[in-house]
Amino acid sequence: DADLLYRRSLEIGERSHGANHPNVALALHNLSELRRLQGRLDEAESLGWRSLAIWESRRTGDHPRMAACLGNLGEIRLALGRTAEAEQLASRSLRMRERCLSADHPDVAEAMRVLASIIRAMGRDTEAEPLEARAEALMKKLDADAGWVGGR
């Protein structure tokens, strides 16, 4: 059902707003993430690059949705074995999220987790560990602030 709904959202967005609207970028990103989760990496990558191109063409500077797009592309590149490119994308995503969101935002923790997993996949465990620890500490703090008992 998600596939049908995301494709329909993309069609409506393109028809209503044109091909370079933020709603279209969001629909492309959502479909890209779904394709990544389905293991359809070539499609996921193509959709992700289209989404990123829209965000970059709007010259809005840092934006949380553009950061999410970068993170998704990093995960796709990791799955494709292109770890150096994955690291660049994930690092850019983390820096952007740190600039445009609060330091204790869950998306910042998620970006840390993604970057750490890429660095670990490159065999650089000692570099990954502090990022993982920071992400874990942030999520525990957020859980405690939200009243979650025992974590997620």
GUKE-470419 format. One record per residue (C-alpha): chain; y, z, x; residue number from 0; residue in three letters. Coordinates in steps of 0.1 Angstrom, whole numbers, always signed. Last residue first. Layout:
<atoms>
(atom 'A'; (Y; Z; X); NUM; 'ALA')
...
</atoms>
This chain:
<atoms>
(atom 'A'; (+24; +233; +125); 151; 'ARG')
(atom 'A'; (+31; +267; +141); 150; 'GLY')
(atom 'A'; (+14; +300; +132); 149; 'GLY')
(atom 'A'; (+38; +309; +105); 148; 'VAL')
(atom 'A'; (+66; +284; +98); 147; 'TRP')
(atom 'A'; (+98; +302; +90); 146; 'GLY')
(atom 'A'; (+121; +273; +96); 145; 'ALA')
(atom 'A'; (+137; +289; +126); 144; 'ASP')
(atom 'A'; (+102; +298; +139); 143; 'ALA')
(atom 'A'; (+90; +262; +135); 142; 'ASP')
(atom 'A'; (+122; +249; +152); 141; 'LEU')
(atom 'A'; (+117; +273; +181); 140; 'LYS')
(atom 'A'; (+80; +263; +184); 139; 'LYS')
(atom 'A'; (+90; +227; +183); 138; 'MET')
(atom 'A'; (+116; +232; +211); 137; 'LEU')
(atom 'A'; (+92; +251; +232); 136; 'ALA')
(atom 'A'; (+66; +224; +229); 135; 'GLU')
(atom 'A'; (+91; +196; +238); 134; 'ALA')
(atom 'A'; (+103; +216; +268); 133; 'ARG')
(atom 'A'; (+67; +223; +279); 132; 'ALA')
(atom 'A'; (+57; +186; +275); 131; 'GLU')
(atom 'A'; (+88; +176; +295); 130; 'LEU')
(atom 'A'; (+80; +201; +322); 129; 'PRO')
(atom 'A'; (+44; +189; +324); 128; 'GLU')
(atom 'A'; (+50; +152; +326); 127; 'ALA')
(atom 'A'; (+65; +152; +361); 126; 'GLU')
(atom 'A'; (+36; +171; +376); 125; 'THR')
(atom 'A'; (+12; +148; +357); 124; 'ASP')
(atom 'A'; (+24; +116; +373); 123; 'ARG')
(atom 'A'; (-8; +96; +367); 122; 'GLY')
(atom 'A'; (+10; +67; +349); 121; 'MET')
(atom 'A'; (-6; +79; +317); 120; 'ALA')
(atom 'A'; (+11; +113; +323); 119; 'ARG')
(atom 'A'; (+45; +96; +325); 118; 'ILE')
(atom 'A'; (+38; +77; +292); 117; 'ILE')
(atom 'A'; (+26; +109; +275); 116; 'SER')
(atom 'A'; (+57; +128; +288); 115; 'ALA')
(atom 'A'; (+80; +100; +275); 114; 'LEU')
(atom 'A'; (+64; +103; +240); 113; 'VAL')
(atom 'A'; (+66; +141; +240); 112; 'ARG')
(atom 'A'; (+102; +141; +251); 111; 'MET')
(atom 'A'; (+111; +116; +224); 110; 'ALA')
(atom 'A'; (+94; +138; +198); 109; 'GLU')
(atom 'A'; (+113; +169; +210); 108; 'ALA')
(atom 'A'; (+146; +150; +206); 107; 'VAL')
(atom 'A'; (+134; +139; +172); 106; 'ASP')
(atom 'A'; (+129; +176; +163); 105; 'PRO')
(atom 'A'; (+166; +183; +169); 104; 'HIS')
(atom 'A'; (+174; +212; +193); 103; 'ASP')
(atom 'A'; (+198; +193; +215); 102; 'ALA')
(atom 'A'; (+217; +181; +185); 101; 'SER')
(atom 'A'; (+215; +143; +179); 100; 'LEU')
(atom 'A'; (+236; +114; +193); 99; 'CYS')
(atom 'A'; (+235; +121; +230); 98; 'ARG')
(atom 'A'; (+201; +137; +233); 97; 'GLU')
(atom 'A'; (+186; +109; +210); 96; 'ARG')
(atom 'A'; (+201; +82; +233); 95; 'MET')
(atom 'A'; (+188; +98; +265); 94; 'ARG')
(atom 'A'; (+153; +102; +249); 93; 'LEU')
(atom 'A'; (+152; +66; +237); 92; 'SER')
(atom 'A'; (+164; +52; +270); 91; 'ARG')
(atom 'A'; (+136; +72; +287); 90; 'SER')
(atom 'A'; (+111; +59; +262); 89; 'ALA')
(atom 'A'; (+122; +23; +269); 88; 'LEU')
(atom 'A'; (+121; +26; +307); 87; 'GLN')
(atom 'A'; (+88; +45; +306); 86; 'GLU')
(atom 'A'; (+72; +18; +284); 85; 'ALA')
(atom 'A'; (+84; -9; +308); 84; 'GLU')
(atom 'A'; (+67; +9; +337); 83; 'ALA')
(atom 'A'; (+36; +16; +316); 82; 'THR')
(atom 'A'; (+28; -19; +305); 81; 'ARG')
(atom 'A'; (-8; -11; +295); 80; 'GLY')
(atom 'A'; (-5; -27; +260); 79; 'LEU')
(atom 'A'; (-7; +8; +244); 78; 'ALA')
(atom 'A'; (+21; +19; +267); 77; 'LEU')
(atom 'A'; (+42; -11; +257); 76; 'ARG')
(atom 'A'; (+37; -2; +220); 75; 'ILE')
(atom 'A'; (+46; +35; +226); 74; 'GLU')
(atom 'A'; (+78; +24; +244); 73; 'GLY')
(atom 'A'; (+86; +0; +216); 72; 'LEU')
(atom 'A'; (+83; +29; +191); 71; 'ASN')
(atom 'A'; (+106; +50; +213); 70; 'GLY')
(atom 'A'; (+132; +22; +215); 69; 'LEU')
(atom 'A'; (+131; +18; +177); 68; 'CYS')
(atom 'A'; (+135; +55; +172); 67; 'ALA')
(atom 'A'; (+166; +54; +195); 66; 'ALA')
(atom 'A'; (+180; +26; +174); 65; 'MET')
(atom 'A'; (+174; +48; +143); 64; 'ARG')
(atom 'A'; (+192; +77; +160); 63; 'PRO')
(atom 'A'; (+222; +56; +169); 62; 'HIS')
(atom 'A'; (+240; +53; +202); 61; 'ASP')
(atom 'A'; (+266; +26; +204); 60; 'GLY')
(atom 'A'; (+275; +7; +172); 59; 'THR')
(atom 'A'; (+274; -27; +190); 58; 'ARG')
(atom 'A'; (+260; -44; +158); 57; 'ARG')
(atom 'A'; (+241; -68; +180); 56; 'SER')
(atom 'A'; (+222; -40; +197); 55; 'GLU')
(atom 'A'; (+209; -26; +163); 54; 'TRP')
(atom 'A'; (+199; -61; +152); 53; 'ILE')
(atom 'A'; (+182; -68; +185); 52; 'ALA')
(atom 'A'; (+163; -35; +183); 51; 'LEU')
(atom 'A'; (+148; -45; +149); 50; 'SER')
(atom 'A'; (+137; -79; +162); 49; 'ARG')
(atom 'A'; (+122; -63; +193); 48; 'TRP')
(atom 'A'; (+102; -39; +171); 47; 'GLY')
(atom 'A'; (+89; -67; +148); 46; 'LEU')
(atom 'A'; (+76; -87; +178); 45; 'SER')
(atom 'A'; (+61; -56; +194); 44; 'GLU')
(atom 'A'; (+43; -46; +162); 43; 'ALA')
(atom 'A'; (+30; -81; +157); 42; 'GLU')
(atom 'A'; (+16; -81; +192); 41; 'ASP')
(atom 'A'; (+3; -46; +188); 40; 'LEU')
(atom 'A'; (-18; -49; +157); 39; 'ARG')
(atom 'A'; (-35; -16; +164); 38; 'GLY')
(atom 'A'; (-30; -4; +128); 37; 'GLN')
(atom 'A'; (-7; +24; +141); 36; 'LEU')
(atom 'A'; (+13; -2; +160); 35; 'ARG')
(atom 'A'; (+15; -24; +128); 34; 'ARG')
(atom 'A'; (+28; +6; +108); 33; 'LEU')
(atom 'A'; (+54; +13; +134); 32; 'GLU')
(atom 'A'; (+65; -23; +134); 31; 'SER')
(atom 'A'; (+67; -23; +96); 30; 'LEU')
(atom 'A'; (+90; +7; +97); 29; 'ASN')
(atom 'A'; (+111; -8; +125); 28; 'HIS')
(atom 'A'; (+115; -41; +106); 27; 'LEU')
(atom 'A'; (+125; -22; +74); 26; 'ALA')
(atom 'A'; (+150; -2; +94); 25; 'LEU')
(atom 'A'; (+165; -33; +111); 24; 'ALA')
(atom 'A'; (+167; -50; +76); 23; 'VAL')
(atom 'A'; (+186; -20; +63); 22; 'ASN')
(atom 'A'; (+209; -22; +94); 21; 'PRO')
(atom 'A'; (+219; -57; +84); 20; 'HIS')
(atom 'A'; (+213; -88; +107); 19; 'ASN')
(atom 'A'; (+190; -110; +85); 18; 'ALA')
(atom 'A'; (+212; -111; +54); 17; 'GLY')
(atom 'A'; (+221; -83; +30); 16; 'HIS')
(atom 'A'; (+204; -89; -3); 15; 'SER')
(atom 'A'; (+178; -115; +7); 14; 'ARG')
(atom 'A'; (+170; -100; +41); 13; 'GLU')
(atom 'A'; (+169; -65; +26); 12; 'GLY')
(atom 'A'; (+147; -76; -3); 11; 'ILE')
(atom 'A'; (+122; -93; +20); 10; 'GLU')
(atom 'A'; (+121; -64; +44); 9; 'LEU')
(atom 'A'; (+115; -39; +16); 8; 'SER')
(atom 'A'; (+87; -61; +2); 7; 'ARG')
(atom 'A'; (+71; -62; +37); 6; 'ARG')
(atom 'A'; (+73; -24; +39); 5; 'TYR')
(atom 'A'; (+59; -19; +4); 4; 'LEU')
(atom 'A'; (+30; -43; +9); 3; 'LEU')
(atom 'A'; (+21; -27; +42); 2; 'ASP')
(atom 'A'; (+24; +8; +28); 1; 'ALA')
(atom 'A'; (+0; +0; +0); 0; 'ASP')
</atoms>
